[in-house]
Amino acid sequence: MPRVDNQKIKLMFIADYLMKQTDPDNAVFAYEIEAYLKEHGISAERHSITRDIQLLRDFFKMDIVGGNGQPYYLRSREVKINDLNTIAECIGAAKFISKTEAENLIEVLKKYCSTHQADKIKTDYYVAERQRHTQESLLEGLKIIRQAIKSNYKISFYYATRSIDDLSKIQYRRKGTRYIVSPYQVVLTDGNHYLIGYDETYKRILPYRIDRMRDIKPKLVPREGEDKYRKKNITDYAKQTFGMFMGGNAQEITIRFDNSLLDAVYDRFGKNAINRFEKYDDKHFTLKTWIVSSINFYGWLCGFGDKAVITDPPEVADAFKMYLQKIIENYH
């Protein structure tokens, strides 16, 4: 390549070198930059490198520290190394991303930091093989659902389930008939994608796990149930539906806990407008919250043994007693 052409791209080479080889813990001197340029057939004098670095600062807003005899390094980037680590952890924890895809995405992340920082990006979150959802069908389903939401039309699909008689065989609910749903919201929680939509059969808003939806097809007819969807506080609905509180209607419940459980309960519920923590006595506190009373909620509560008691309303406490009684009867 002619020398003049090399000179034209010198600035790009210097920028690339600083981005890949430097960070606050790893700096380079001007003579190292000069040697790097020579390796690529670009001649450069020290004073020209100084001018080029100043251009990168002034016109490209690169946060380069150094000069006047001191080594150079790139102090800050668009994405911080801690943020890259957080993203890497999220990629590794996502059930819908395969091991190979996770590794490829991590390699993409490493391009946003120096080679030294890239070695520090955590990889133990995604190295182990794990059972994950079928990738192509899930991603294709998400694409169809989001397009339907954007275009304001319904979708149809089969909803998969399993039978204890043959766990390897997929069956379809509602006797194998297609669900017809007006999609409104996609929610990602605990590594699973859910669709919140208006069910044409039951005439109400219901959640569906997208990895269980099969043969998703658009129906070029307008959505229904928007008024019922708008009445939902989607944040509260998601909290009540996609955790341990599956199905039914939310109601206010008061639970008395032993003080030793405060951290665990606070981490689960947080403190906001619908969750009220109050001191009960020197050894206990109460939580008032709106939840859906269900067997999933009862199972969660059982994990605290005698350190958690439903105090109100009485009908929920009675339902919990019946739940416990049925468990006891199974051991007679």
C-alpha positions in Angstrom: 0.0 0.0 0.0 1.4 3.4 -0.9 2.8 5.5 1.9 0.3 8.3 1.4 -2.7 5.9 1.7 -1.2 4.5 4.9 -0.9 8.1 6.3 -4.6 8.6 5.6 -5.6 5.7 7.8 -2.9 6.3 10.5 -5.5 8.1 12.7 -7.8 5.0 12.6 -4.9 2.7 13.5 -3.9 4.8 16.5 -7.5 4.9 17.7 -7.9 1.1 17.3 -4.7 0.4 19.1 -5.6 2.6 22.1 -9.1 1.0 22.3 -7.8 -2.5 22.2 -4.5 -2.3 24.1 -5.1 0.4 26.8 -7.3 1.0 29.8 -6.7 2.7 33.2 -4.5 -0.3 34.2 -2.6 -0.6 31.0 -1.0 2.4 29.3 1.4 2.6 26.3 4.2 5.0 25.4 4.4 6.9 22.2 7.3 4.7 21.0 5.0 1.6 21.4 2.4 3.3 19.2 5.2 4.1 16.7 6.3 0.5 16.6 2.8 -0.7 16.1 2.3 1.6 13.1 5.6 0.5 11.6 4.4 -3.1 11.8 1.5 -2.1 9.6 3.7 -0.2 7.1 2.9 3.2 8.4 5.8 5.6 9.2 5.3 8.1 12.0 7.3 10.5 14.1 6.7 11.0 17.8 5.4 14.6 17.3 2.9 13.5 14.6 1.5 10.8 17.0 1.1 13.5 19.6 -0.9 15.6 17.0 -3.0 12.6 16.0 -3.9 11.8 19.6 -5.0 15.4 20.1 -7.2 15.1 17.1 -8.8 12.0 18.6 -9.5 14.0 21.7 -10.8 17.2 20.1 -12.8 15.8 17.2 -13.7 12.3 18.2 -14.1 13.0 21.9 -11.9 10.1 22.9 -11.0 10.3 26.6 -7.3 9.7 26.2 -5.0 10.4 29.1 -1.2 11.0 28.8 1.4 12.9 26.9 4.4 15.1 27.7 6.5 12.0 28.4 3.7 10.1 30.1 2.1 6.9 28.6 -1.3 7.1 27.0 -4.4 5.2 27.8 -8.1 5.3 27.1 -9.8 6.3 30.4 -13.4 5.8 29.7 -15.6 4.1 27.1 -19.2 4.0 25.9 -19.7 0.8 28.0 -17.9 0.3 31.3 -16.2 -3.0 32.1 -18.6 -3.5 35.1 -21.6 -3.0 32.7 -20.1 -5.6 30.3 -19.7 -8.1 33.1 -23.3 -7.5 34.1 -24.5 -8.1 30.5 -22.3 -11.2 30.4 -24.0 -12.5 33.6 -27.4 -11.9 32.1 -26.5 -13.7 28.9 -25.2 -16.7 30.9 -28.3 -16.8 33.1 -30.8 -16.6 30.2 -32.5 -19.9 29.6 -33.4 -19.0 26.0 -29.8 -18.5 24.9 -27.8 -21.6 24.0 -24.3 -22.2 25.1 -22.9 -21.6 21.6 -24.9 -18.4 21.2 -23.8 -17.2 24.7 -20.2 -17.7 23.8 -20.6 -15.8 20.6 -22.3 -12.9 22.3 -19.6 -12.7 24.9 -17.0 -12.4 22.1 -19.0 -9.5 20.7 -19.0 -7.8 24.2 -15.2 -8.1 24.4 -14.9 -5.8 21.4 -16.2 -3.0 23.6 -13.2 -3.1 25.9 -9.4 -3.6 25.8 -7.9 -7.0 25.4 -6.7 -6.9 29.0 -10.2 -6.1 30.2 -11.7 -8.8 28.0 -9.8 -11.4 30.0 -11.6 -10.3 33.1 -15.1 -10.7 31.7 -16.7 -13.5 33.6 -17.3 -16.6 31.6 -18.3 -19.2 34.3 -22.0 -18.2 34.0 -22.3 -19.8 30.5 -19.6 -22.5 30.2 -21.7 -25.3 31.7 -24.2 -26.9 29.4 -27.8 -26.4 30.5 -31.2 -27.4 29.2 -32.6 -24.4 27.3 -35.6 -23.8 25.2 -35.6 -24.4 21.5 -33.9 -21.4 20.2 -35.2 -20.9 16.7 -38.8 -21.6 17.4 -38.8 -19.2 20.4 -37.1 -16.4 18.6 -39.3 -16.9 15.6 -42.4 -16.9 17.8 -41.3 -13.7 19.5 -40.8 -12.1 16.1 -44.4 -13.0 15.1 -45.9 -11.9 18.4 -44.1 -8.5 18.4 -45.2 -7.8 14.8 -48.7 -8.7 15.7 -48.6 -6.2 18.7 -47.2 -3.6 16.4 -49.7 -4.2 13.7 -52.7 -4.6 16.0 -53.9 -8.0 15.0 -54.6 -11.4 16.7 -52.5 -14.5 16.7 -53.4 -18.2 16.9 -51.3 -21.1 18.3 -51.4 -24.5 20.0 -50.5 -24.6 23.7 -48.2 -27.5 24.6 -48.4 -29.6 27.8 -47.1 -33.0 28.9 -48.7 -36.1 30.3 -47.3 -38.1 33.2 -48.0 -41.2 31.1 -45.4 -40.2 28.6 -43.2 -37.2 29.5 -41.4 -37.3 26.2 -44.6 -36.7 24.2 -46.0 -33.2 23.7 -49.8 -32.8 23.9 -51.9 -29.8 23.2 -54.4 -28.2 25.6 -58.1 -27.5 24.8 -58.2 -30.9 23.1 -55.8 -29.8 20.4 -57.7 -26.7 19.2 -55.9 -23.5 18.4 -55.9 -20.7 20.9 -56.9 -17.3 19.4 -55.4 -14.4 21.4 -55.0 -10.7 21.0 -51.4 -10.1 22.1 -50.6 -7.0 24.2 -47.3 -7.4 26.1 -44.2 -9.6 26.2 -42.7 -10.1 29.7 -39.4 -11.7 30.5 -39.2 -13.1 34.1 -37.0 -15.8 35.7 -35.5 -16.6 32.3 -38.9 -17.2 30.6 -40.8 -15.2 28.1 -44.5 -14.7 28.7 -47.2 -13.2 26.5 -50.0 -11.2 28.1 -53.0 -11.3 25.9 -56.8 -11.3 25.6 -58.1 -14.8 25.3 -61.0 -15.1 22.8 -62.4 -18.2 24.5 -62.4 -17.0 28.1 -62.9 -13.3 27.3 -60.2 -12.1 29.7 -56.5 -11.2 30.0 -54.3 -14.3 30.5 -50.6 -15.1 30.5 -49.0 -17.7 28.2 -45.4 -19.0 28.3 -44.1 -18.4 24.8 -41.8 -21.5 24.7 -45.0 -23.6 25.1 -46.8 -21.9 22.2 -46.5 -23.9 19.0 -47.1 -23.0 15.4 -47.8 -19.4 16.1 -49.6 -17.7 13.2 -50.8 -14.2 12.6 -54.5 -13.7 12.1 -55.1 -10.6 10.0 -58.0 -9.4 12.1 -58.0 -6.5 14.6 -57.3 -7.3 18.3 -60.0 -7.4 20.9 -60.0 -6.8 24.7 -57.9 -3.6 24.7 -60.3 -2.0 27.3 -59.6 -4.9 29.7 -55.9 -4.7 29.1 -55.8 -1.0 29.7 -57.5 -1.6 33.1 -54.6 -3.7 34.2 -51.7 -2.2 36.0 -49.2 -4.3 34.1 -46.4 -4.0 36.6 -48.6 -5.2 39.5 -50.1 -7.9 37.2 -46.7 -9.2 36.3 -45.6 -9.4 39.9 -48.8 -11.2 41.0 -48.9 -13.6 38.0 -45.4 -14.6 37.0 -43.9 -15.3 40.5 -45.5 -17.7 42.9 -49.0 -16.2 42.5 -50.4 -17.9 39.5 -54.1 -17.6 38.6 -57.1 -16.1 40.4 -57.7 -12.6 41.6 -55.4 -10.5 43.8 -56.5 -9.5 47.3 -54.9 -7.8 50.3 -53.3 -10.3 52.7 -51.5 -9.6 56.0 -48.7 -12.0 57.1 -46.9 -11.9 60.4 -43.2 -12.9 60.1 -40.4 -13.6 62.6 -37.8 -10.8 62.5 -35.2 -13.2 61.3 -37.0 -13.4 57.9 -37.0 -9.7 57.2 -34.2 -9.7 54.7 -35.7 -12.7 52.8 -39.2 -11.2 52.7 -38.0 -7.7 51.8 -35.8 -9.0 49.0 -38.9 -10.9 47.6 -41.4 -8.1 47.8 -39.5 -4.8 48.2 -41.1 -1.8 49.7 -43.5 0.2 47.5 -47.0 1.5 47.3 -48.7 -2.0 47.5 -46.3 -3.6 50.0 -46.4 -2.2 53.5 -44.0 -3.4 56.3 -44.9 -2.7 59.9 -43.4 -3.6 63.2 -45.7 -6.0 65.1 -43.7 -6.4 68.3 -40.1 -6.8 69.3 -39.8 -10.2 67.6 -42.2 -9.9 64.6 -43.2 -7.7 61.7 -46.1 -7.8 59.4 -46.4 -7.5 55.6 -49.6 -6.2 53.9 -49.6 -6.8 50.2 -51.9 -7.6 47.3 -51.3 -11.1 46.0 -53.1 -14.0 44.4 -53.9 -16.7 47.0 -52.9 -20.0 45.3 -51.1 -23.2 46.0 -47.9 -21.7 44.8 -48.2 -19.0 47.4 -49.0 -21.6 50.1 -46.0 -23.6 49.1 -43.7 -20.5 49.4 -45.2 -19.7 52.8 -44.6 -23.3 54.0 -40.9 -22.8 53.5 -40.9 -20.5 56.5 -42.4 -23.1 58.8 -43.9 -21.7 62.0 -42.2 -18.3 61.5 -44.9 -17.0 59.2 -48.6 -16.7 59.9 -51.5 -15.4 57.7 -53.4 -13.1 60.0 -55.9 -11.5 57.6 -58.2 -12.1 55.9 -59.6 -15.1 57.8 -60.8 -16.9 54.6 -57.3 -17.0 53.3 -55.9 -18.3 56.6 -58.7 -21.0 56.5 -57.8 -21.9 52.9 -54.2 -22.3 54.0 -55.2 -24.6 56.9 -57.1 -26.8 54.4 -54.1 -26.9 52.2 -51.9 -28.1 55.1 -54.6 -30.6 56.2 -54.6 -32.2 52.8 -50.8 -32.6 52.9 -51.1 -34.2 56.3 -53.8 -36.6 55.0 -51.4 -37.8 52.3 -49.1 -39.2 55.1 -51.8 -41.3 56.8 
